[in-house]
Amino acid sequence: MRAYYRALPFANGLPNWEPANAAWHGGSEPWPPPNSPAADTQLDEWAAADIEDSAFHPMAAFVDGQCVGASATISFDVTVPGGRTMPMAGVTATGVIATHRRRGHLRRMMQAMFVSALERSEPLAMLSASEGSIYGRFGFSVATYRSRLEIGRHEAEFLPAPADTGSLELVDATVARSVWPEVHRPVRANRVGELRPLASHWSSLSDSAAGTSGPLRFLIHRSAEGVADGIANFRLPWSATERDAGTLIIEALEATDSQAYRALWQLLLDFDLTRTVVAPGRPRQEPLTWMLTNPRAVRVTRQSDNLWARLLDVPTALAGRAYANEESITLRIPDDPMCPQNVGTWELKTRGQRPTCVPVDRVPDAVLSIQAISSLFFGGVSAHDLAYAGQIKANSLDAVDRISRLFSIDPLPHNSFGF
């Protein structure tokens, strides 16, 4: 396991993200600095935890007994359109050491992980791409997006609304660790693209400061009945420059209803000794914009893709989500060398209680790449854009319109945390 970790960039203190302004990062620098190389004791701690974790499935590449590449999948449940959940293989922690790149090791690891996921009845895989040009060749394509918001405190005046019947409370990390699962559970059930977090997801929340970033603070909202229905993690980082002074960073904010959502934002946008509020990793659609007298107060300063999807079992995946209207449409996947069972023409019927997707032998309504159907699956990508880009070829005049109406959802899919 030590050799496995040492094949991964993060364990060696190397950059592990594309050198660009990341929409998930709240700081003013392009991306967070790399960590120090992990000591043997840290590697041993990781190994002990991962070996005991039944949801963690490591994969490695070996040459002459030496570990030269590493990756893993984590078994998640993801919410799909219609409020259902589906088993998903989350690809994570991927790297090949510099001396052995461009020899096919990543492709062979990815192929083995696809086979393993299908054996566990996980019909799709997802990942957060560290570099935008790597994973398309394995069939992955963008499914969700995220935005970094910047809001001027003195510009953010709220429109009139009924008085809040609940209450706000600043709490410590111990309370936050218990409240987060309560709030996230109903949020996840109603948000397409959201994941069921692992049991340890919030265990690292702490009241201690992290370098110059300042300690994480926690704000919760309770309903009139005393039930926690909203929570936010935020920090007031120290800054060496006047330009970045007085910035409050909201690292996470969730609410189960609009009243709790509004109350959290109202307080966070009116903290003393602050000028700017930065909220990274937010959905492309943010109701806050519609709550302000000046919607331009909410500026999108960075936006990027978030999760990439890859259908491993096309008919099972397509039959496992709900659709906006009743339809019968035939879709052909012409090529998928890593999952050849997906190749063929599939008839998707959404009439009745449960959709069906079965193979047929006739001229399809449209031909799609595996990347296109993977992007369409969660409903947040335009079928017309994909057709314009050549990833959907329609055989009838209205096929793209029908696909668009069938797959689209509102609100757009989003997931709030990485893996």
N, C-alpha and C positions, 0 to 999 in steps of 0.2 A: 504493500500500500504506500510506503514511503516513495518508492520509485514511481508509482502511479501519480502521486501528487506532484512530484518534481517535474513531470512532463507538462504541467499546467502553468500558464503564465502567472496567475495570481499567487501561486505558491512560491514563485521565485522573485517576486517583487518587480515583475515586468509589466508594461502596459497591457491591459486586456480589454481595451475598448477603442473604437475608431477615434482618432485624434480630431474630434469636432465638438462643437457646442452641443452637449447632450441635453435632450429635453427632460431627462429624469434627474438632472443635477441642478440643485438650487443655488450653487455658488457662482461667483462671477468669473472664475477661471474656466478654461475650456472643458476640463474634466478633472475629477479628483486625482490627487497624486497616488502613484502606486504604493502598495504596502511594502514593508520590509520583508525580505525573504523569510519564510517560515522556518523556525527552529525544529529540531527533531521532536521535541516534546509536543509542539503544536501539531506536527504531522501525525504523531501517535494519537493525540486526542481526536483529530478528525477521523482517523482510521477506526478507532473504537466506536465512535458515534455512527459512522457510515455502515460498518459491518452489522450493527444491531438494527439498522433502519430497513425494514422490509420494503419500503417504497423506493429505495435507492438502488439503482442497477448500474454498476460501473462497467465500462468497456475499455480495453487497452489494446494497443498494437505493440508487438514485440519483434525485434530483429536480433537474431543470435542471442536470445535470452535477455536482451536489454529492452526495457520499456521505453519506446520512442514516441508514443502518442497515447492520449487519454481522453475519454469522454464519459458521459453517463446519461441515463434517463431517470427521471423521477415520476412516479405514478401519481397523477392528479385526477380529480374530477373537474370538468369545466362546464359552465352553464352555456347551453346552446339555445338558439331561438325557440321560443315556446316555453321556456322555464325548465326544460329538462336538463339533466346533467349527463355527461358522457365521459367514459374513461379516456385519459389522454396521457401520452408519453411526453414529458417535458425534457427536451434535450438541454443539457447544461454542462458547464466545466469542460470545455473542449480545447484541445491543443495538440500540436505535433512539434517536437523539438526542431530547432532551426536546421540542424544537420540532416534531417530526414524528411524535409518538406518536398512536395510535388512528386511523391512516389506512390500515391494512391492509398496511403494509410487512412486518411480521414474518410474516404469513400468506403473502404472496407469496414471501418468501425461503424459508420452510419448504416450500411447495409445490415450488419449484424444487429444493430439496435432496432432497426425496423422489424426484422424477423422476430426478435425477442418481444417487442411490443405487441405484435400480432398474436404471438403465442399467449400473451396475457389478456387477449381480447380488447386491446386498446386500438380503436380504428383510426386514430389520428395522432400526429405528433406536432409539437409546437416548440418554438424557441425564441429567444431574444437575441437578435444577430449582433455580434460584436463588430462586424464589418459587413457593409451592405452588399458586397459582391461575392460572398462565399457560398451562401446556402441555396441560392436559386437553382444551382445545378443538381441539387438533391431533391428537387420538387417542392421546396418551401417557397411561400410567397406571403407578402404582407397581408395581415388580417385585421390588426388593430393599430391605432395611432395614439400618441400622447403629446401633450402640449405643455410648455413652460409659460406660466402666466406671470405678468408683472403688473402690479396695481399701485397707483399713487394713492397714499392714504387720504390725502386731502381732496382728492377727486371723487372718492367713492361715497357718494351720498345715496342712501337707500330711498326707494319709492315708499309711500305710505303702505302699511299692511296691518292686519289685526295684531294686537299685542300678544307677545309670547306668553303662553300659559305655563311654560316649563321653567327650568332653572339651569344656570351654568355654574360649573365648579372646576377650579384648578385642582388637579390631583397629582399624586406621585406615580412612579412607574409601576408599583405593585398594584394599585387600583387600575391603571391603564391596561396592564396585562390581562386583568380579568374582564374588563369592559369591552376590549376590542373584539373578542369572538362573539359577544352578544350582539354588537352592532353589525359586524361584518356578515353574519349568517343571513339575515333578511336582505341585506344589500346584494349579496352574492346570488341569492335565489332569483332576484329580479333584474340582474345585469348580465347580458350576454357577453361572453368572453372572460368573465371572472372565474377565478380558481378557488377550489376548496383548499384553504391553507393547510400546511402540515401542522401537527400538534405543537411543534416547537417554534412556530412562526414568530410569535411575539415575546418569546422568552428572553431575548437579548435587550429589550427595552430597559433603559437605565436612567437614573437621575444624574449620573456623572457627566462631566464635560468631556468632549472629544476634541482634544487639541485646542485650536483657536476657534472652533465652531460654536462653543458655548453648549451648556447642557440642554438636552431635549426637555421640553415642557409638555404638559398634557392637559387638555381642556375637554370636559365632557358636558353633554346636555342631557338633562333628564326631563321626561314628560311630566305633566301635572300629577300623574299617578306614581312618579318616582322611578320609572323605567328608563334605563339608559338608551337613548335613541340617536345619539350623535357623539363623535369623538374626533379630536384633532391632535396631532403631534406637531409641535413647532419649536423653533429656536431663534434666539436673538444673538447672532454670531458677532464676535469682536471683529473689527475691520481696521486695517492699517491705513486705509485710504479714505478720504472724505467722501469720495464718490459712492462707496459701498456702505458707509456708516448709516445706522438707523434702518437696517433692513431686517424684516422679520420673515423667516422662511417657514412655510407650511409644508412639512414633509409628508403628511398624510391627513386627509379629512374625509370622513364618511358620515352620512346621516340616513336614517330610515324614512324620514319625511321632510317636507319642505320647511316646516316651522323650525325644526332642529337645525337644518342646513343653513337657513337664513340667520339664526341666532349665533351660530358658530362664526360665520363670516363677519357678522356685524361687530362682534367683539374683536376678532383678529385684525380687522381693518381699522381699529380705533385704539390700538395700544399706545400708551404714552411713549415719548422719545423714539418714535419710529416715523419714517418717511415713506418707505416702500415695503410692500408685501410681495414676496415671490412664492409662487406655488408651482413646483415642477411635477411632471408625471400626471397631469390632469387630463380628463377626457377632452376630445375635440369639441363636444357640446357641453357648455358650462352654464347652468341656469342662472348663476350669479349675474351674468351679463344683463339679463332681463329684469333684474331686481334693482338696478341702479338708474338714477336720473340721467347719468352720462355713461352709456355703454362703452364709450371709447376709453374709459378709465381702466378697463381690462384689456391689456395688450398681450398678444401672443408673441413672445420674444424668441422662442425656439419651438419647432415642431418636428417630430420624427416618427418613423414606424416604431411600433412597440412589439407585439407578438407576431411571429410568422407562423403560418399553419401549413400542414402537409397531410393530405388524406392518404392513409395507408390502406384503407378498405373503403373504396368509394361507395358501393351500395349500402353498406351498413351505416356509414356516416350520414349519407343523404336521407336514409329512412329514419334516422335517429333524431332529427330536428323537426320543428313545426314550420309551417309556411303561411304566408299572409292570405293566400287565396287558393281556390281549388283549380288544379291544373293537371294536365297530362302532357309531358314533354319528353322528347328523346335527346339525349346528350351523348356524344361520342368522345372518348378519351383515346387518341390515336397512338400514344407512345408513353410508356412509363417503364424504363428498363429496370428500375430498382424495385418496383411493385408491379410485375407484369400482369397480375390478376386483375388489375384495374383497367387494362386495355379492352376496349369493346364499346358497344352501343348500349346505353342504359335508359330504360323508360322509367321516369320518375312520375308517380301518380300521387297527388296530394289530396285526393278526394277520400272521404270516409274518416274514421277515427284515427288511423295511423297511416302515414305515408308508406309507400312501397317503392322499391327500386330494383328492377329485375333486368337481366340481359334480353335484348331483342335483336332480330336480324332484319333491319330495314334502314332506309336512308334517314339519318338523324335530322332533327330540327337545327342543331348546331354542333360544331366540333370545337372542343375546348382543350387547352393544355392542362396538365395536372396542376400546374401553378395557378391557372385561372380558376378552376373549380375549388381549389384550396382557399383562395382569397375570397371567393363568393360565399363560401360555406357559412361564415359568421355574419354576413349581411352588411358589412361596413365598407365594401369596395364597389365602385360603380361598374356594372356590366357594360355600359356604353364606353367607358374609358378602356376597359380590357379589349373590347371589340375594336376600338379605334387603334389600339396598340398591336392588333393582329393575334391576340391570344384567344379570341373567340371568332369563329368563322360561321356566320349564319347561313342556313340553306333556305330560309324563308324570310319574307320582308319584315315580319313582326317578331321574329325569334328573340332578338336582343331585348326588345321591350318586354316580352313575356318573361324572360329570365330575370330582368331587372325587377319587375313587379313581384315575382315569386320569391326571390332571395332577400330583397331589401328589408331592413328593419329600422325602427325609430323608437328609442334613441339608438345611436350607433354603439357597436360593441366597445368594451373597454375592460382592461384588467389593471388592477391597482398596485400590483407588486411583481417583482421579477423572481427568478429562480435560477 
